[in-house]
Amino acid sequence: MKLVASLTSPYARKIRVALAEKGLSFSLEVDIPWLAETSVPDYNPLGKVPALVADDGEVWYDSPVIAEYLETLGGATLLPADRLAALPVRQTEALADGITDAAVAAFLESRRPAEQQDNASIERQITKIHRGLAALDRHLVARKGMAGASLSLGDIAAACALGYLDFRFGHLVWRSTHPELAAWAADILARPSFVATTPPPV
């Protein structure tokens, strides 16, 4: 398998962590979709990473779809096989991806020339992040009674979202306002699969 990804993409990190947790081998093709010479559209017509080229040549894109495909390949189970049991995991993934969506949108807007930036748009995205963090905090606190629960795709997505906030939005100091969430994240982000996929400083 080949994964086409940017090293700083939180969506690609989610898949890289999933691959590591499942013990699946793959080659990594680093490609930055913002560059003029990118080949990402050759894999995903939307020009977004990650994209996964399966051993049979099929190309899968959009991280939830790739994660679903990986479940067919064996290794550690990240999604319950039962559809109803999988819904809470998918809900957490959707919430985490929504936080990431807002953070990426705010970051890209902040990269525009100062006179062209839409500050109201940035604030709307930051508000979404704060609401999402509060919901994620409540959800994870409610799960504390699940002793021995294994790592799920929702956990991976949540940790990748929080890691992206650390990477791009350190000024939000979310760890101070959500200490229980921060403690939860510290444990997961220390796993080898996360340490190995930490975004490089840019």
C-alpha positions in Angstrom: 0.0 0.0 0.0 1.0 3.6 -0.5 -0.2 6.5 1.5 -0.1 10.0 -0.1 0.1 12.5 2.6 1.5 15.8 4.0 3.5 15.4 7.2 1.5 18.3 8.8 -2.0 17.1 7.8 -4.0 16.0 10.9 -6.2 13.9 8.6 -3.2 12.1 7.2 -1.8 11.7 10.7 -5.1 9.9 11.7 -4.5 7.3 9.0 -0.8 7.0 9.7 -1.6 6.3 13.4 -4.3 3.8 12.4 -1.8 2.0 10.1 0.7 1.9 12.9 -1.8 0.7 15.5 -3.0 -2.0 13.2 0.5 -3.1 12.3 0.0 -2.7 8.5 2.9 -2.0 6.3 2.8 0.9 3.7 5.1 3.3 1.9 4.7 7.0 2.5 4.7 9.4 -0.4 5.0 12.9 1.0 3.2 15.5 -1.2 1.9 19.0 -0.3 -1.3 19.8 -2.1 -0.8 23.5 -1.9 2.3 23.4 -4.2 1.9 24.0 -7.9 3.8 20.8 -8.7 1.6 18.6 -6.5 0.5 15.2 -7.8 -2.3 14.9 -5.2 -5.1 15.5 -7.8 -3.8 12.4 -9.6 -5.0 10.4 -6.6 -7.9 12.5 -5.3 -9.8 14.8 -7.7 -10.5 17.1 -4.8 -6.8 17.7 -4.3 -6.8 16.7 -0.7 -4.7 14.4 1.4 -4.6 11.7 2.6 -5.1 9.2 -0.3 -4.4 5.5 -0.1 -3.4 3.4 -3.0 -4.3 -0.2 -2.1 -2.3 -3.2 -3.2 -4.9 -4.0 -5.9 -4.5 -0.5 -7.3 -7.8 0.9 -5.9 -7.4 4.5 -4.6 -9.3 5.5 -1.5 -9.6 9.0 -0.2 -11.1 11.0 2.6 -9.8 9.8 5.9 -13.1 8.2 7.3 -13.3 6.1 4.1 -9.7 5.1 4.3 -10.1 4.2 8.0 -13.1 2.0 7.0 -11.1 0.3 4.3 -8.2 -0.4 6.8 -10.7 -2.3 9.0 -11.0 -4.9 6.2 -7.3 -5.7 6.3 -7.0 -7.1 9.8 -4.8 -6.0 12.7 -6.1 -4.3 15.8 -9.8 -3.5 15.6 -10.4 0.3 15.7 -14.2 0.1 14.8 -16.7 -2.3 16.3 -18.1 -4.7 13.7 -21.6 -4.1 14.9 -23.0 -1.0 13.1 -24.9 0.3 16.1 -21.9 -0.1 18.4 -19.7 1.7 15.9 -22.0 4.8 15.9 -20.5 6.4 19.1 -17.0 5.8 17.7 -18.0 7.4 14.4 -19.7 10.3 16.3 -16.5 11.0 18.2 -14.5 10.8 14.9 -17.0 13.3 13.3 -16.7 15.7 16.3 -12.9 15.5 16.2 -12.8 16.0 12.5 -15.1 19.0 12.8 -12.7 20.6 15.3 -9.9 19.9 12.9 -11.9 21.4 10.0 -12.5 24.6 11.9 -8.8 24.8 13.0 -7.6 24.2 9.4 -10.0 26.9 8.1 -8.9 29.4 10.7 -5.2 28.7 10.0 -5.6 29.1 6.2 -7.5 32.3 6.7 -4.7 33.6 9.0 -2.1 32.9 6.3 -3.7 35.4 3.9 -2.3 38.9 3.7 -3.4 40.9 6.8 -5.5 43.3 4.7 -7.4 40.4 3.1 -8.1 38.4 6.2 -11.7 37.9 7.3 -11.3 38.2 11.1 -15.0 37.5 11.6 -14.6 34.2 9.8 -11.6 33.3 11.9 -13.5 34.1 15.1 -16.4 31.9 13.9 -14.0 29.0 13.5 -12.4 29.5 16.9 -15.8 29.5 18.4 -16.5 26.2 16.7 -13.2 24.8 18.2 -14.2 25.9 21.7 -17.6 24.3 21.4 -16.1 21.2 20.0 -13.6 20.9 22.8 -16.3 21.3 25.4 -18.3 18.5 23.8 -15.3 16.3 23.4 -14.4 16.9 27.0 -17.9 15.8 28.2 -17.8 12.7 25.9 -14.5 11.5 27.2 -15.3 12.1 30.8 -18.5 10.0 30.3 -16.3 7.2 29.0 -14.0 7.0 32.0 -16.0 4.1 33.4 -15.0 1.9 30.4 -12.1 0.2 32.1 -9.9 -1.7 29.7 -11.5 -0.2 26.6 -9.2 -0.5 23.6 -8.1 2.4 21.4 -10.7 3.3 18.8 -10.8 5.3 15.6 -12.6 8.0 17.6 -9.8 8.2 20.1 -7.2 8.5 17.3 -9.2 11.3 15.6 -9.7 13.2 18.8 -6.0 13.0 19.7 -5.0 14.1 16.2 -7.3 17.1 16.5 -5.8 18.1 19.8 -2.3 17.5 18.5 -3.1 19.9 15.6 -4.3 22.5 18.1 -1.0 22.2 19.9 0.8 22.5 16.5 -1.0 25.5 15.0 -3.0 27.1 17.9 -0.8 27.0 21.0 -2.2 30.4 22.0 -5.6 28.8 22.7 -4.1 27.1 25.8 -6.9 24.5 25.6 -5.1 22.3 28.1 -5.7 24.9 30.9 -9.4 25.2 30.2 -9.8 21.4 29.7 -7.5 19.7 32.2 -9.2 16.3 32.1 -9.1 16.3 28.3 -5.4 17.3 28.5 -4.6 14.4 30.8 -6.4 12.0 28.5 -4.6 13.4 25.5 -1.2 13.2 27.2 -1.5 9.4 27.6 -2.5 8.8 24.0 -0.1 11.2 22.4 2.7 9.4 24.2 2.0 6.2 22.3 4.7 5.2 19.8 2.2 5.6 16.9 1.6 9.2 17.8 5.2 10.0 18.7 6.4 8.7 15.3 3.8 10.9 13.4 4.4 14.2 15.3 4.2 17.0 12.7 7.7 18.5 12.0 8.3 22.1 13.1 7.6 24.5 10.2 
